């Protein structure tokens, strides 16, 4: 079974994947909003999403830790990694102490903050181009950049607040 879904909130996406598993659907793949599932026993798996390091050595160490904990990589997409663990092996929470949780949320914050500023620069260039050419700055791409800035900015803000609450 395939489902298309755009998720902007990693925690909501994890809750949805875990709900799908509770209903008897195991994630088998992901690409650009398309999730692939296969039938499984209801509640057989638990899912978590994480960010991979860009450094090869850190990625290899991360994979080794996953193997030691019987955690399977379902899919890697850019820096995102979709993980699953058999539910009968216990809770699935890689980041248990507050220091690890802060680091975990900071990774996401920095990613979304960088994308936020990149989108801001793109929107400024689009508006500047429109003004220079005498066109309306409210063109489709400008509005798209504005929408992305609002969405990505709100995610970054929520992550920032999460880090503050954990400190």
DSSP file (Angstrom, degrees, kcal/mol; ACC not computed):
  #  RESIDUE AA STRUCTURE BP1 BP2  ACC     N-H-->O    O-->H-N    N-H-->O    O-->H-N    TCO  KAPPA ALPHA  PHI   PSI    X-CA   Y-CA   Z-CA
    1    1 A X              0   0    0      0, 0.0    36,-3.2     0, 0.0     2,-0.4   0.000 360.0 360.0 360.0 141.4    0.0    0.0    0.0
    2    2 A X  E     -A   36   0A   0     34,-0.2     2,-0.4     2,-0.0    34,-0.2  -0.939 360.0-173.9-119.6 143.6    1.2    3.5   -0.8
    3    3 A X  E     -A   35   0A   0     32,-2.4    32,-3.5    -2,-0.4     2,-0.5  -0.999  15.1-145.0-135.8 138.5    0.1    6.7    0.9
    4    4 A X  E     +A   34   0A   0     -2,-0.4     2,-0.3    30,-0.2    30,-0.2  -0.887  32.6 153.2-102.3 132.6    1.0   10.3    0.0
    5    5 A X        -     0   0    0     28,-2.7     2,-0.6    -2,-0.5    -2,-0.1  -0.931  35.4-143.8-159.8 131.4    1.4   12.7    2.9
    6    6 A X        -     0   0    0     -2,-0.3     2,-0.5    26,-0.0    -2,-0.0  -0.887  23.2-170.1 -97.8 122.2    3.4   15.9    3.5
    7    7 A X        +     0   0    0     -2,-0.6     3,-0.1     1,-0.1    -2,-0.0  -0.948  21.8 171.3-116.3 129.3    4.7   16.1    7.0
    8    8 A X  S    S+     0   0    0     -2,-0.5     2,-0.6     1,-0.2    -1,-0.1   0.515  70.2  65.7-107.2 -11.5    6.3   19.2    8.4
    9    9 A X     >  -     0   0    0      1,-0.1     4,-2.3     2,-0.0     5,-0.2  -0.946  64.9-159.2-120.0 113.1    6.5   18.0   12.0
   10   10 A X  H  > S+     0   0    0     -2,-0.6     4,-2.4     1,-0.2     5,-0.2   0.860  93.0  52.2 -59.4 -39.7    8.8   15.1   12.7
   11   11 A X  H  > S+     0   0    0      2,-0.2     4,-2.3     1,-0.2    -1,-0.2   0.897 110.6  47.1 -67.4 -39.5    7.0   14.1   15.9
   12   12 A X  H  > S+     0   0    0      2,-0.2     4,-2.4     1,-0.2    -1,-0.2   0.878 111.2  52.8 -67.6 -36.3    3.6   14.0   14.3
   13   13 A X  H  X S+     0   0    0     -4,-2.3     4,-2.6     2,-0.2    -2,-0.2   0.921 109.6  48.3 -63.9 -43.4    5.1   12.0   11.4
   14   14 A X  H  X S+     0   0    0     -4,-2.4     4,-2.5     2,-0.2    33,-0.2   0.913 111.1  50.6 -62.0 -42.8    6.5    9.5   13.9
   15   15 A X  H  X S+     0   0    0     -4,-2.3     4,-2.1     1,-0.2    -2,-0.2   0.908 111.2  48.9 -61.7 -40.8    3.1    9.3   15.7
   16   16 A X  H  X S+     0   0    0     -4,-2.4     4,-2.6     2,-0.2    -2,-0.2   0.927 111.3  48.8 -64.6 -45.4    1.4    8.6   12.4
   17   17 A X  H  X S+     0   0    0     -4,-2.6     4,-2.0     1,-0.2    -2,-0.2   0.897 112.7  48.2 -61.5 -40.0    3.9    5.9   11.4
   18   18 A X  H  X S+     0   0    0     -4,-2.5     4,-2.0     2,-0.2    -1,-0.2   0.852 110.6  51.4 -69.5 -33.8    3.4    4.3   14.8
   19   19 A X  H  X S+     0   0    0     -4,-2.1     4,-1.6     2,-0.2    -2,-0.2   0.906 108.0  52.1 -66.7 -41.7   -0.4    4.5   14.4
   20   20 A X  H  <>S+     0   0    0     -4,-2.6     5,-2.0     1,-0.2     4,-0.2   0.911 109.6  49.9 -59.1 -41.7   -0.1    2.8   11.0
   21   21 A X  H ><5S+     0   0    0     -4,-2.0    22,-2.7     1,-0.2     3,-1.4   0.886 106.6  54.7 -64.6 -38.4    1.9    0.0   12.6
   22   22 A X  H 3<5S+     0   0    0     -4,-2.0    -1,-0.2    20,-0.3    -2,-0.2   0.832 107.4  51.3 -61.9 -31.0   -0.7   -0.3   15.3
   23   23 A X  T 3<5S-     0   0    0     -4,-1.6    -1,-0.3     2,-0.2    -2,-0.2   0.443 131.0 -95.0 -86.3  -0.6   -3.3   -0.8   12.5
   24   24 A X  T < 5S+     0   0    0     -3,-1.4    16,-1.9    17,-0.3     2,-0.5   0.779  84.9 123.6  96.1  29.6   -1.1   -3.5   10.9
   25   25 A X  E   < -B   39   0A   0     -5,-2.0     2,-0.4    14,-0.2    14,-0.2  -0.957  41.9-159.9-128.1 114.6    1.0   -1.6    8.3
   26   26 A X  E     -B   38   0A   0     12,-3.2    12,-2.2    -2,-0.5     2,-0.2  -0.774  24.0-118.8 -93.6 131.9    4.8   -1.7    8.4
   27   27 A X  E     +B   37   0A   0     -2,-0.4    10,-0.3    10,-0.2     3,-0.1  -0.498  35.9 169.4 -67.1 131.3    6.7    1.1    6.6
   28   28 A X  E     -     0   0A   0      8,-3.4     2,-0.3     1,-0.4     9,-0.2   0.526  60.2  -7.9-119.1 -13.7    8.9   -0.3    3.9
   29   29 A X  E     -B   36   0A   0      7,-1.3     7,-2.7    46,-0.1    -1,-0.4  -0.980  49.0-155.8-174.6 163.9   10.0    2.8    2.1
   30   30 A X  E     +B   35   0A   0     -2,-0.3     2,-0.2     5,-0.2     5,-0.2  -0.986  14.0 164.8-150.7 138.7    9.7    6.6    1.7
   31   31 A X  E >  S-B   34   0A   0      3,-1.9     3,-1.9    -2,-0.3    46,-0.0  -0.795  71.1 -29.5-158.2 117.6   10.4    9.0   -1.2
   32   32 A X  T 3  S-     0   0    0      1,-0.3     3,-0.1    -2,-0.2   -26,-0.0   0.854 127.8 -36.9  46.8  51.7    9.3   12.6   -1.5
   33   33 A X  T 3  S+     0   0    0      1,-0.2   -28,-2.7   -29,-0.1     2,-0.6   0.367 112.0 115.5  88.9  -5.0    6.1   12.3    0.5
   34   34 A X  E <   -AB   4  31A   0     -3,-1.9    -3,-1.9   -30,-0.2     2,-0.4  -0.887  46.6-165.6-103.4 118.1    5.2    8.8   -0.7
   35   35 A X  E     -AB   3  30A   0    -32,-3.5   -32,-2.4    -2,-0.6     2,-0.4  -0.851   5.4-152.6-102.5 134.5    5.2    6.2    2.0
   36   36 A X  E     -AB   2  29A   0     -7,-2.7    -8,-3.4    -2,-0.4    -7,-1.3  -0.908  17.5-178.6-108.3 136.0    5.2    2.4    1.2
   37   37 A X  E     - B   0  27A   0    -36,-3.2     2,-0.3    -2,-0.4   -10,-0.2  -0.918  13.9-163.4-130.7 154.7    3.7    0.0    3.6
   38   38 A X  E     - B   0  26A   0    -12,-2.2   -12,-3.2    -2,-0.3    -2,-0.0  -0.958  38.9 -89.4-132.0 156.5    3.2   -3.8    3.8
   39   39 A X  E     + B   0  25A   0     -2,-0.3     2,-0.3   -14,-0.2   -14,-0.2  -0.325  53.1 160.5 -64.8 143.5    0.9   -5.7    6.1
   40   40 A X        -     0   0    0    -16,-1.9     2,-0.3   -19,-0.1     3,-0.1  -0.894  50.1 -70.0-147.7 175.8    2.2   -6.8    9.5
   41   41 A X    >   -     0   0    0     -2,-0.3     3,-2.1     1,-0.1     4,-0.3  -0.570  66.9 -94.9 -69.4 136.5    0.9   -7.9   12.8
   42   42 A X  T 3  S+     0   0    0      1,-0.3   -20,-0.3    -2,-0.3   -19,-0.1  -0.307 109.9   9.3 -54.4 129.3   -0.8   -4.9   14.5
   43   43 A X  T 3  S+     0   0    0    -22,-2.7    -1,-0.3   -25,-0.2   -21,-0.2   0.627  87.7 130.7  76.9  14.8    1.7   -3.2   16.8
   44   44 A X    <   +     0   0    0     -3,-2.1    43,-2.7   -23,-0.5    44,-0.5   0.839  66.3  35.9 -70.0 -32.8    4.6   -5.3   15.6
   45   45 A X  E     -C   86   0B   0     41,-0.3     2,-0.4    -4,-0.3    41,-0.2  -0.836  59.9-151.5-125.1 158.0    7.0   -2.3   15.1
   46   46 A X  E     -C   85   0B   0     39,-2.6    39,-2.1    -2,-0.3     2,-0.3  -0.959  22.2-150.3-120.9 144.8    7.9    1.0   16.6
   47   47 A X  E     +C   84   0B   0     -2,-0.4     2,-0.3   -33,-0.2    37,-0.2  -0.870  17.2 174.5-122.0 150.5    9.2    3.8   14.4
   48   48 A X  E     -C   83   0B   0     35,-1.9    35,-3.1    -2,-0.3     2,-0.4  -0.984  17.8-145.4-147.2 150.3   11.5    6.8   14.9
   49   49 A X  E     +C   82   0B   0     -2,-0.3     2,-0.3    33,-0.2    33,-0.2  -0.944  24.5 169.7-118.4 139.9   13.0    9.3   12.5
   50   50 A X  E     -C   81   0B   0     31,-2.3    31,-2.4    -2,-0.4     2,-0.4  -0.880  32.2-111.2-140.9 171.7   16.4   10.8   12.9
   51   51 A X  E     -C   80   0B   0     -2,-0.3     2,-0.3    29,-0.2    29,-0.2  -0.916  27.9-138.9-107.8 134.8   19.0   12.9   11.1
   52   52 A X        -     0   0    0     27,-3.4     2,-0.1    -2,-0.4     7,-0.1  -0.630  22.0-112.5 -87.6 149.3   22.2   11.4    9.8
   53   53 A X        -     0   0    0     -2,-0.3    -1,-0.1     2,-0.2     6,-0.1  -0.414  16.0-130.8 -71.3 155.7   25.5   13.2   10.1
   54   54 A X  S    S+     0   0    0     -2,-0.1     2,-0.4     4,-0.0    -1,-0.1   0.674  84.9  93.0 -79.3 -17.3   27.1   14.4    6.9
   55   55 A X  S  > S-     0   0    0      1,-0.1     4,-2.2     2,-0.0    -2,-0.2  -0.640  72.7-143.6 -84.2 130.8   30.4   12.8    8.0
   56   56 A X  H  > S+     0   0    0     -2,-0.4     4,-2.4     1,-0.2     5,-0.2   0.887  99.2  52.2 -60.3 -42.5   30.9    9.2    6.8
   57   57 A X  H  > S+     0   0    0      1,-0.2     4,-2.4     2,-0.2    -1,-0.2   0.920 110.5  47.7 -62.8 -44.1   32.6    8.1   10.1
   58   58 A X  H  > S+     0   0    0      1,-0.2     4,-2.3     2,-0.2    -1,-0.2   0.881 111.1  52.0 -65.1 -37.5   29.8    9.4   12.2
   59   59 A X  H  X S+     0   0    0     -4,-2.2     4,-2.4     2,-0.2    -2,-0.2   0.919 110.2  48.3 -63.3 -43.1   27.2    7.7    9.9
   60   60 A X  H  X S+     0   0    0     -4,-2.4     4,-2.0     2,-0.2    -2,-0.2   0.899 111.8  49.1 -65.3 -40.8   29.1    4.4   10.2
   61   61 A X  H  X S+     0   0    0     -4,-2.4     4,-2.2     2,-0.2    -1,-0.2   0.904 110.6  51.6 -63.8 -40.6   29.2    4.7   14.1
   62   62 A X  H  X S+     0   0    0     -4,-2.3     4,-2.2     1,-0.2    -2,-0.2   0.915 108.8  50.4 -61.5 -44.5   25.5    5.5   14.1
   63   63 A X  H  X S+     0   0    0     -4,-2.4     4,-2.4     1,-0.2    -1,-0.2   0.883 109.0  52.2 -62.0 -38.4   24.8    2.4   12.0
   64   64 A X  H  X S+     0   0    0     -4,-2.0     4,-2.3     2,-0.2    -1,-0.2   0.917 108.5  49.8 -64.9 -43.4   26.8    0.3   14.4
   65   65 A X  H  X S+     0   0    0     -4,-2.2     4,-1.4     1,-0.2    -2,-0.2   0.906 110.3  51.5 -60.9 -41.4   24.9    1.6   17.4
   66   66 A X  H  <>S+     0   0    0     -4,-2.2     5,-2.8     1,-0.2     3,-0.3   0.923 108.6  50.5 -61.7 -44.3   21.6    0.8   15.6
   67   67 A X  H ><5S+     0   0    0     -4,-2.4     3,-1.6     1,-0.2    -2,-0.2   0.916 108.3  52.7 -59.4 -43.5   22.8   -2.8   14.9
   68   68 A X  H 3<5S+     0   0    0     -4,-2.3    -1,-0.2     1,-0.3    -2,-0.2   0.812 112.3  45.6 -62.3 -29.9   23.7   -3.2   18.6
   69   69 A X  T 3<5S-     0   0    0     -4,-1.4    -1,-0.3    -3,-0.3    -2,-0.2   0.272 114.5-115.3 -97.3  10.3   20.2   -2.1   19.6
   70   70 A X  T < 5 +     0   0    0     -3,-1.6     2,-0.5     1,-0.2    16,-0.5   0.870  64.4 150.5  56.9  39.8   18.4   -4.3   17.0
   71   71 A X      < -     0   0    0     -5,-2.8     2,-0.4    -8,-0.1    -1,-0.2  -0.894  34.3-148.2-104.9 131.0   17.2   -1.2   15.2
   72   72 A X  E     -D   84   0B   0     12,-3.1    12,-2.5    -2,-0.5     2,-0.7  -0.798  10.8-130.9-102.6 138.0   16.6   -1.5   11.4
   73   73 A X  E     -D   83   0B   0     -2,-0.4    10,-0.2    10,-0.2     3,-0.1  -0.789  23.9-179.6 -84.0 117.5   17.1    1.3    8.9
   74   74 A X  E     -     0   0B   0      8,-3.1     2,-0.3    -2,-0.7    -1,-0.2   0.893  65.4 -10.4 -82.5 -44.2   13.9    1.3    6.7
   75   75 A X  E     -D   82   0B   0      7,-1.2     7,-3.1   -46,-0.1     2,-0.5  -0.988  50.9-152.0-157.7 142.9   14.9    4.2    4.5
   76   76 A X  E     +D   81   0B   0     -2,-0.3     2,-0.4     5,-0.2     5,-0.2  -0.985  17.9 176.1-115.3 131.2   17.5    6.9    4.1
   77   77 A X  E >   -D   80   0B   0      3,-2.9     3,-2.3    -2,-0.5     2,-0.3  -0.914  64.2 -52.2-139.7 110.0   16.5   10.0    2.3
   78   78 A X  T 3  S-     0   0    0     -2,-0.4   -27,-0.0     1,-0.3   -26,-0.0  -0.492 123.2 -24.4  56.4-118.4   19.0   12.9    2.1
   79   79 A X  T 3  S+     0   0    0     -2,-0.3   -27,-3.4    -3,-0.1    -1,-0.3   0.567 119.5 100.8 -95.1  -9.8   19.9   13.3    5.8
   80   80 A X  E <   -CD  51  77B   0     -3,-2.3    -3,-2.9   -29,-0.2     2,-0.4  -0.506  52.2-169.0 -76.6 141.9   16.6   11.8    7.1
   81   81 A X  E     -CD  50  76B   0    -31,-2.4   -31,-2.3    -5,-0.2     2,-0.6  -0.996  11.9-149.4-133.9 130.2   16.6    8.2    8.3
   82   82 A X  E     -CD  49  75B   0     -7,-3.1    -8,-3.1    -2,-0.4    -7,-1.2  -0.874  22.5-170.3-100.2 123.3   13.5    6.1    9.0
   83   83 A X  E     -CD  48  73B   0    -35,-3.1   -35,-1.9    -2,-0.6     2,-0.3  -0.839   9.5-171.2-118.1 148.4   14.1    3.5   11.7
   84   84 A X  E     -CD  47  72B   0    -12,-2.5   -12,-3.1    -2,-0.3     2,-0.3  -0.990   3.3-176.0-138.5 152.6   12.1    0.6   13.1
   85   85 A X  E     -C   46   0B   0    -39,-2.1   -39,-2.6    -2,-0.3     2,-0.2  -0.989  39.1 -98.4-141.2 145.7   12.4   -1.7   16.0
   86   86 A X  E >   -C   45   0B   0    -16,-0.5     3,-1.7    -2,-0.3   -41,-0.3  -0.482  28.8-138.9 -65.7 130.8   10.3   -4.7   17.0
   87   87 A X  G >  S+     0   0    0    -43,-2.7     3,-1.7     1,-0.3    -1,-0.2   0.801  98.7  65.8 -63.7 -30.2    7.8   -3.6   19.7
   88   88 A X  G 3  S+     0   0    0    -44,-0.5    -1,-0.3     1,-0.3     3,-0.1   0.556  90.5  67.2 -72.2  -4.9    8.3   -6.8   21.7
   89   89 A X  G <  S-     0   0    0     -3,-1.7    -1,-0.3     1,-0.3    -2,-0.2   0.386 112.9-105.0 -93.4   3.1   12.0   -5.7   22.3
   90   90 A X    <   -     0   0    0     -3,-1.7    -1,-0.3    -4,-0.1    -5,-0.0  -0.494  62.5 -10.2 107.5-175.9   10.9   -2.8   24.5
   91   91 A X        -     0   0    0     -2,-0.2     2,-0.6    -3,-0.1   -45,-0.0  -0.126  53.6-140.3 -60.3 153.0   10.6    1.0   24.2
   92   92 A X        +     0   0    0    -45,-0.1     2,-0.3    -7,-0.1    -1,-0.1  -0.817  49.9 127.4-121.0  89.2   12.2    2.8   21.3
   93   93 A X        -     0   0    0     -2,-0.6     3,-0.1     1,-0.1    -2,-0.0  -0.843  29.5-176.7-145.5 103.8   13.8    6.0   22.4
   94   94 A X  S    S+     0   0    0     -2,-0.3     2,-0.8     1,-0.2    -1,-0.1   0.776  77.3  57.7 -72.3 -26.2   17.4    6.6   21.5
   95   95 A X        +     0   0    0      1,-0.2    -1,-0.2     5,-0.1     6,-0.0  -0.835  60.5 154.5-113.2  95.8   17.7    9.8   23.4
   96   96 A X        +     0   0    0     -2,-0.8    -1,-0.2    -3,-0.1     2,-0.2   0.850  50.5  61.8 -97.0 -37.7   16.9    9.2   27.0
   97   97 A X  S  > S-     0   0    0      1,-0.1     4,-2.2     4,-0.0     3,-0.2  -0.521  87.4-111.7 -91.7 164.6   18.7   11.8   29.1
   98   98 A X  H  > S+     0   0    0      1,-0.2     4,-2.5     2,-0.2     5,-0.2   0.841 114.9  55.7 -64.3 -34.8   18.1   15.6   28.8
   99   99 A X  H  > S+     0   0    0      2,-0.2     4,-2.2     1,-0.2    -1,-0.2   0.915 110.0  45.6 -63.1 -42.8   21.5   16.3   27.3
  100  100 A X  H  > S+     0   0    0      2,-0.2     4,-2.5    -3,-0.2    -2,-0.2   0.893 112.8  50.7 -66.0 -39.7   20.9   13.8   24.5
  101  101 A X  H  X S+     0   0    0     -4,-2.2     4,-2.5     2,-0.2     5,-0.2   0.894 109.6  50.4 -66.5 -39.6   17.4   15.2   23.9
  102  102 A X  H  X S+     0   0    0     -4,-2.5     4,-2.4     2,-0.2    -2,-0.2   0.944 112.2  47.1 -62.1 -47.3   18.7   18.8   23.7
  103  103 A X  H  X S+     0   0    0     -4,-2.2     4,-2.0     1,-0.2    -2,-0.2   0.912 110.8  53.6 -58.9 -43.5   21.4   17.7   21.2
  104  104 A X  H  X S+     0   0    0     -4,-2.5     4,-1.2     1,-0.2    -2,-0.2   0.922 112.9  41.3 -58.3 -48.9   18.7   15.8   19.2
  105  105 A X  H  X S+     0   0    0     -4,-2.5     4,-2.5     1,-0.2    -1,-0.2   0.814 109.7  58.7 -73.7 -29.1   16.4   18.8   18.9
  106  106 A X  H  X S+     0   0    0     -4,-2.4     4,-2.8    -5,-0.2     5,-0.2   0.887 100.4  57.8 -65.3 -37.2   19.3   21.2   18.2
  107  107 A X  H  X S+     0   0    0     -4,-2.0     4,-1.8     1,-0.2    -1,-0.2   0.938 111.2  42.3 -55.2 -47.5   20.2   19.1   15.1
  108  108 A X  H  X S+     0   0    0     -4,-1.2     4,-2.6     2,-0.2     5,-0.3   0.899 112.2  54.0 -68.1 -41.0   16.7   19.7   13.8
  109  109 A X  H  X S+     0   0    0     -4,-2.5     4,-2.9     1,-0.2     5,-0.2   0.941 108.8  48.1 -59.3 -48.0   16.7   23.3   14.7
  110  110 A X  H  X S+     0   0    0     -4,-2.8     4,-2.1     2,-0.2    -1,-0.2   0.882 111.8  50.5 -62.4 -38.9   20.0   24.1   12.9
  111  111 A X  H  X S+     0   0    0     -4,-1.8     4,-2.1    -5,-0.2    -1,-0.2   0.961 115.2  41.3 -62.1 -51.4   18.8   22.3    9.8
  112  112 A X  H  X S+     0   0    0     -4,-2.6     4,-2.4     1,-0.2    -2,-0.2   0.845 112.6  54.7 -69.4 -32.5   15.5   24.2    9.7
  113  113 A X  H  X S+     0   0    0     -4,-2.9     4,-2.2    -5,-0.3    -1,-0.2   0.914 109.1  48.7 -64.6 -41.6   17.1   27.5   10.6
  114  114 A X  H  X S+     0   0    0     -4,-2.1     4,-2.0    -5,-0.2    -2,-0.2   0.922 113.3  46.1 -63.7 -43.8   19.6   27.1    7.7
  115  115 A X  H  X S+     0   0    0     -4,-2.1     4,-2.7     2,-0.2     5,-0.2   0.886 109.6  56.2 -65.9 -38.3   16.7   26.3    5.3
  116  116 A X  H  X S+     0   0    0     -4,-2.4     4,-2.2     1,-0.2    -2,-0.2   0.940 110.1  43.9 -57.6 -49.4   14.7   29.2    6.7
  117  117 A X  H  X S+     0   0    0     -4,-2.2     4,-2.2     2,-0.2    -1,-0.2   0.857 111.9  53.3 -68.3 -34.3   17.5   31.7    5.9
  118  118 A X  H  X S+     0   0    0     -4,-2.0     4,-2.3     2,-0.2    -1,-0.2   0.931 110.6  46.8 -63.3 -45.4   18.1   30.1    2.4
  119  119 A X  H  X S+     0   0    0     -4,-2.7     4,-2.6     1,-0.2    -2,-0.2   0.876 110.0  54.3 -63.2 -37.9   14.4   30.6    1.6
  120  120 A X  H  X S+     0   0    0     -4,-2.2     4,-2.3     2,-0.2    -1,-0.2   0.909 109.3  47.4 -62.6 -42.6   14.5   34.2    2.9
  121  121 A X  H  X S+     0   0    0     -4,-2.2     4,-2.4     2,-0.2    -2,-0.2   0.912 111.9  50.4 -64.9 -42.9   17.4   34.9    0.6
  122  122 A X  H  X S+     0   0    0     -4,-2.3     4,-2.2     1,-0.2    -2,-0.2   0.906 111.4  48.1 -62.3 -41.6   15.6   33.3   -2.3
  123  123 A X  H  X S+     0   0    0     -4,-2.6     4,-2.7     2,-0.2     5,-0.2   0.913 110.5  51.0 -66.4 -41.5   12.5   35.3   -1.6
  124  124 A X  H  X S+     0   0    0     -4,-2.3     4,-2.8     1,-0.2    -2,-0.2   0.906 110.9  48.9 -61.8 -41.2   14.5   38.6   -1.3
  125  125 A X  H  X S+     0   0    0     -4,-2.4     4,-2.5     2,-0.2    -1,-0.2   0.903 111.6  49.7 -64.2 -40.9   16.1   37.8   -4.7
  126  126 A X  H  X S+     0   0    0     -4,-2.2     4,-2.1     2,-0.2    -2,-0.2   0.917 113.5  44.9 -64.3 -44.5   12.7   37.1   -6.2
  127  127 A X  H  X S+     0   0    0     -4,-2.7     4,-2.7     2,-0.2     5,-0.2   0.920 113.5  50.8 -65.8 -43.2   11.2   40.4   -4.9
  128  128 A X  H  X S+     0   0    0     -4,-2.8     4,-2.4    -5,-0.2    -2,-0.2   0.904 110.6  49.1 -60.9 -41.9   14.3   42.3   -6.0
  129  129 A X  H  X S+     0   0    0     -4,-2.5     4,-1.9     2,-0.2     6,-0.2   0.901 112.0  48.9 -63.0 -42.6   14.1   40.9   -9.5
  130  130 A X  H  X>S+     0   0    0     -4,-2.1     5,-2.0     2,-0.2     4,-0.6   0.923 112.9  46.5 -64.6 -44.8   10.4   41.7   -9.7
  131  131 A X  H ><5S+     0   0    0     -4,-2.7     3,-0.8     1,-0.2    -2,-0.2   0.914 112.0  51.4 -64.7 -42.4   10.9   45.3   -8.5
  132  132 A X  H 3<5S+     0   0    0     -4,-2.4    -1,-0.2     1,-0.2    -2,-0.2   0.860 112.9  44.8 -63.7 -36.0   13.8   45.8  -10.9
  133  133 A X  H 3<5S-     0   0    0     -4,-1.9    -1,-0.2    -5,-0.2    -2,-0.2   0.494 114.7-115.3 -88.2  -1.9   11.8   44.6  -13.9
  134  134 A X  T <<5S+     0   0    0     -3,-0.8    -3,-0.2    -4,-0.6     2,-0.1   0.579  72.4 131.0  81.9   9.6    8.8   46.6  -12.9
  135  135 A X      < -     0   0    0     -5,-2.0    -1,-0.3    -6,-0.2     2,-0.2  -0.433  69.2 -84.2 -89.7 167.7    6.6   43.6  -12.2
  136  136 A X        -     0   0    0      1,-0.1     3,-0.2    -2,-0.1    -1,-0.1  -0.513  28.4-141.0 -68.9 134.6    4.5   42.9   -9.2
  137  137 A X  S    S+     0   0    0      1,-0.2     2,-1.1    -2,-0.2    -1,-0.1   0.609  90.4  82.4 -72.3  -8.7    6.5   41.4   -6.3
  138  138 A X        +     0   0    0      4,-0.1    -1,-0.2    -8,-0.1     2,-0.1  -0.381  63.4 142.8 -93.9  57.0    3.4   39.2   -5.6
  139  139 A X     >  -     0   0    0     -2,-1.1     4,-2.4    -3,-0.2     5,-0.2  -0.470  67.4 -97.8 -89.9 166.1    4.2   36.6   -8.2
  140  140 A X  H  > S+     0   0    0      1,-0.2     4,-2.3     2,-0.2     5,-0.2   0.882 122.8  48.6 -54.6 -43.3    3.6   32.9   -7.7
  141  141 A X  H  > S+     0   0    0      2,-0.2     4,-2.8     1,-0.2    -1,-0.2   0.890 110.3  52.0 -66.5 -37.0    7.2   32.1   -6.7
  142  142 A X  H  > S+     0   0    0      1,-0.2     4,-2.4     2,-0.2    -1,-0.2   0.929 111.5  46.6 -63.0 -44.0    7.3   35.0   -4.2
  143  143 A X  H  X S+     0   0    0     -4,-2.4     4,-2.3     2,-0.2    -2,-0.2   0.873 111.6  51.8 -66.3 -36.4    4.1   33.7   -2.6
  144  144 A X  H  X S+     0   0    0     -4,-2.3     4,-2.6    -5,-0.2    -2,-0.2   0.929 110.1  48.5 -64.1 -45.4    5.6   30.2   -2.6
  145  145 A X  H  X S+     0   0    0     -4,-2.8     4,-2.6     1,-0.2    -2,-0.2   0.913 110.9  51.4 -60.8 -41.6    8.7   31.4   -0.9
  146  146 A X  H  X S+     0   0    0     -4,-2.4     4,-2.2     2,-0.2    -2,-0.2   0.920 110.4  48.3 -61.8 -43.9    6.6   33.3    1.7
  147  147 A X  H  X S+     0   0    0     -4,-2.3     4,-2.5     1,-0.2    -2,-0.2   0.929 112.8  47.7 -62.5 -45.6    4.6   30.2    2.4
  148  148 A X  H  X S+     0   0    0     -4,-2.6     4,-3.1     1,-0.2     5,-0.4   0.882 109.9  53.5 -63.2 -38.1    7.7   28.1    2.9
  149  149 A X  H  X S+     0   0    0     -4,-2.6     4,-2.5    -5,-0.2     5,-0.2   0.918 110.3  47.2 -62.7 -43.0    9.3   30.7    5.1
  150  150 A X  H  X S+     0   0    0     -4,-2.2     4,-2.1     2,-0.2    -2,-0.2   0.936 116.6  43.1 -64.3 -46.6    6.2   30.7    7.3
  151  151 A X  H  X S+     0   0    0     -4,-2.5     4,-2.0     2,-0.2    -2,-0.2   0.957 119.4  41.4 -65.2 -51.2    6.1   26.9    7.6
  152  152 A X  H  X S+     0   0    0     -4,-3.1     4,-2.6     1,-0.2     5,-0.2   0.890 114.4  52.9 -67.1 -38.9    9.8   26.4    8.0
  153  153 A X  H  X S+     0   0    0     -4,-2.5     4,-2.5    -5,-0.4    -1,-0.2   0.898 108.5  50.0 -62.1 -40.7   10.1   29.3   10.4
  154  154 A X  H  X S+     0   0    0     -4,-2.1     4,-2.3    -5,-0.2    -1,-0.2   0.885 111.0  49.3 -67.5 -36.7    7.3   28.0   12.6
  155  155 A X  H  X S+     0   0    0     -4,-2.0     4,-2.4     2,-0.2    -2,-0.2   0.943 112.0  48.1 -64.6 -46.8    9.0   24.6   12.7
  156  156 A X  H  X S+     0   0    0     -4,-2.6     4,-2.5     1,-0.2    -2,-0.2   0.904 111.5  51.1 -60.1 -41.3   12.3   26.2   13.7
  157  157 A X  H  X S+     0   0    0     -4,-2.5     4,-2.5     2,-0.2    -1,-0.2   0.925 109.7  49.1 -62.8 -45.0   10.6   28.2   16.3
  158  158 A X  H  X S+     0   0    0     -4,-2.3     4,-2.1     1,-0.2    -1,-0.2   0.900 112.1  48.9 -61.3 -41.1    8.9   25.1   17.8
  159  159 A X  H  X S+     0   0    0     -4,-2.4     4,-2.4     2,-0.2    -1,-0.2   0.905 110.1  51.3 -65.5 -40.9   12.2   23.3   17.9
  160  160 A X  H  X S+     0   0    0     -4,-2.5     4,-2.3     1,-0.2    -2,-0.2   0.920 111.2  47.7 -60.9 -44.4   13.9   26.3   19.6
  161  161 A X  H  X S+     0   0    0     -4,-2.5     4,-2.3     2,-0.2    -1,-0.2   0.864 109.2  54.1 -65.3 -36.3   11.2   26.4   22.2
  162  162 A X  H  X S+     0   0    0     -4,-2.1     4,-1.5     2,-0.2    -2,-0.2   0.923 109.1  48.1 -63.3 -44.5   11.5   22.6   22.7
  163  163 A X  H  X S+     0   0    0     -4,-2.4     4,-1.1     1,-0.2     3,-0.2   0.921 111.6  50.5 -61.9 -43.9   15.3   23.0   23.4
  164  164 A X  H  < S+     0   0    0     -4,-2.3     3,-0.4     1,-0.2    -2,-0.2   0.894 108.9  51.4 -61.6 -39.8   14.6   25.9   25.8
  165  165 A X  H  < S+     0   0    0     -4,-2.3    -1,-0.2     1,-0.2    -2,-0.2   0.803 108.8  51.5 -69.2 -27.8   12.0   23.8   27.7
  166  166 A X  H  <        0   0    0     -4,-1.5    -1,-0.2    -3,-0.2    -2,-0.2   0.692 360.0 360.0 -81.2 -18.7   14.5   20.9   28.0
  167  167 A X     <        0   0    0     -4,-1.1    -1,-0.2    -3,-0.4    -2,-0.2   0.489 360.0 360.0 -75.1 360.0   17.3   23.1   29.5
